[in-house]
């Protein structure tokens, strides 16, 4: 895996976020991507995904959204904000990460995407409605019921699992409806045989928790993950590179 550089990202309130930066090889300027973690936080699996973007030619920055304050307080606040729809602080933190990425000398600041997974997919969708991102990859993320929240949205590539009864087909169809009505370029696919978090390869207590049977049918699915990866890169090739 590409080695990460640990960064401290300044935030609007004078605090900071920890983030891992993965550099693309070769001469720049390179396009970039902000990679947003699942509810498990910034773990080795998200680092694996960020490193894979770097190997594909994108400088990748993976911020730890649970590092803006004490970890327990941050984790609780972020989860509550996600469930309630009040995400102003998290979206500000994500854009602070985008600004830190854009400031890197090896980056082309006009070519930055955002990619989120699970909780991060929902955040990527909201953050992508503000200026600064050329495209958003939304992987099994929640979709707001109000279309107006997505006004100004950048182009979107999205993936959902058909076996996920919570954040699956229903969210994919809602997102398709919103983006059609807003006239936003998009590509959305539901993988019938996959459940939630089909990109994720987690072990330890996170892997154990992911295997607990739920209506989300959580679990890695290689076929869906590899196809979703190819679709993300192809979409970014058109809208970012």
N, C-alpha and C positions, 0 to 999 in steps of 0.2 A: 504494500500500500504506500502511496505517496506520503512523505513525511509532512506533518502539519507544523505550522508556525503559530504559537499562541499569541493572540492579540488582546488588548484591552480597548474596547470600543466606547468612546465617550457618548453619553446619552444627554437628552435635552435638559434633564433636571440636575445635571452636574455629577451624576453617578457614572457607572460604567457597566458594560457587559463583557464577559469573557467570550472569546470566539476562536475557532481554529481556522487558519487560512491554508489552503492547498493551492500551490502554484502550478500553472500549466507550463509545460516544457517548451523550449524554443523562444525565439525572439518575439516580442510583443509589438504593438499592444494587443492584448487578448480580450475576448469577451469574458464576462463574468456571470456568476450565478450565486445568489444567496440561498442557502439550503436550510430549511426549517425542520426541526426535529418533531417527533411524535410526543405524546404525553410522558413517555419514559425519559425524556430529556436528551441532552447531547451525549450520546453513547458511542461505542465503537462501531455500531451498525450505521449510524448517520455519518460518522467519519468515513466509513467504507464507501458510502454513496457519494459523499463530497469528493473523495479521492478519485472516484471513477469519473466524475465530471472533469476533474483536472486532467486525467489521462485522455479525455476526449477533447481537450484544448480549451477548457474554460477554467479561469481562476475561480476557485470556490471558497466562500466564506460561510461557515456554519456557526451562528451565534448560539450561546447558551441562554435561552430566555428565562431560565431559573437562576441566573447569576446577578440579577438586578436587585441586590439586597440579600438577606439570609436565604438559604436554599429552601427551607421549609415554608417560610412566608411567601417566597416567590412562587413556588410550586402551587400552593393553595390559591394565591391570587390569580395566577394565569389560568388555572382550571376553572375557577369561578367566573372569571371574566369571559372565557370562551363559552361557558354554558349560558351566561346571561346576555351575551351579545355586546357587552361593554368592553371594547378591546382597544381603546384609544392609546393606553400606555404601551401595550404590546406592539401595536402598529407603529408607534413612534420609535420604539426600540428597533424594530425591523428596518425602518428607514434610516436609522442611525447606522445600522450595520451596512446598509447599501451605500451610504455616504463614505464609510470607512473603506469599503471595497473600491468604490469609484476613485478614491484618492490615491490608490496604489499606482506607482509609475508604470507598472507592466499592464495596466488596465486601460481599455477604451471605455470611458465613463458613459458613453452613449449606447453601449451594448451590454446591458445587464439584465438578466432574467432572475426569476425567483421560482424555487421548487419547494413544495411542502408536502409532508406526509402525515396523514391522520390529523391530529390537532394542527400541525404545521400547514396542512393543506387548506384548512379553513382560514388560517392567518394569511397564507399566500394569496388567497382569493381577495380578501379585504385589502391587503397591502397593494395588490396589483391594480386596484381601482384608483390609486393615487399616482401622480406623475413620478417617473423614475425607472420603471421597469418596462422592458421591451416585450416580454412574454411571461406568462405564469404557468407552471405545471402544478396542477391540483390533484393530488393522489388521495382518494377516499376522504376528502375533506368535507366538512359541513358547509351547507349553502344557505345564506340568509333567505328568509321567506319574502322579504321586501326587495323587489327588483331594483329600486332606487339606490340601494346600498352599493350596487355594482356599476353605477353610472361613471363613465370615464375608464372602464376596465380595459386593460391591455389584452392582446390575444391570449387565448387559454387552450391548453391541452390538458385533458383530465382523464383519470382512470378510476374505475370503481369495480368492486367485486359483486357479482350477481348473487352469491350466497350470503352476503352481508345484508341482513334484514333491517339494520338500523341506519347505516350510512352507505347504502348500496344504490340500487336502481332508483329509489325515490329521489335521492340527492342528484343523481346523474340526470334524471328527467327534469328536475327543477332547474338545474344549471343550464341545460339545453334550452329550456323555455326562456329563461332570463336573457341569455346571450343572443338568442334569435331575435327577441324583441328589442334588444339594445343595438343590434347590428354589429356585434363583436365577432371577429374571426375566431373560430374555435374548432376543436376536434375532441369529441368525448366518446369514450368506449367503456362498455360494461363487460367484464370478463365473467362469463356464466359459471365457470367451474371454480372461481376464486372467491375467497372471503375478504375480510378486512385485513389491512396491513400485509398484503401479499408481497410487497417488496422487502419486508423485514426479515433479517436473520438474527434473532436475539437468543442469548443463552442465559445461564444463571437464573436468578429469581425472575428476571424479566421474561425469559423464555418460558419458565414454569407458568407465570401469570398469563402469558399469551395463549397457552394451551388449555386454559380453563374453558369448558364449553359455554358459549354464549350465543345470542342471536346474531352476533357479528361474524362468527365463524373465522376467528383470527388465525392467520398462519401463512407462512411463506408458500408461494406458488411459482415455481421456476418459469413455467411457460408464460404466465401472465406478466411476471416481473421482467423477463427479457423482452417480450413484445412491448410492454409499457416503456421500457428504457429506449428501445429503438424509436418509438413514436415521439418520446420527449426530445431526443436528439434531432430527429428529422424536423420537428416543429420549430425547435430553436434554430436550426440551420436556416429555415425560411424567414423567421421573424427577429432573430438576434444577431446571428453571425453576419 
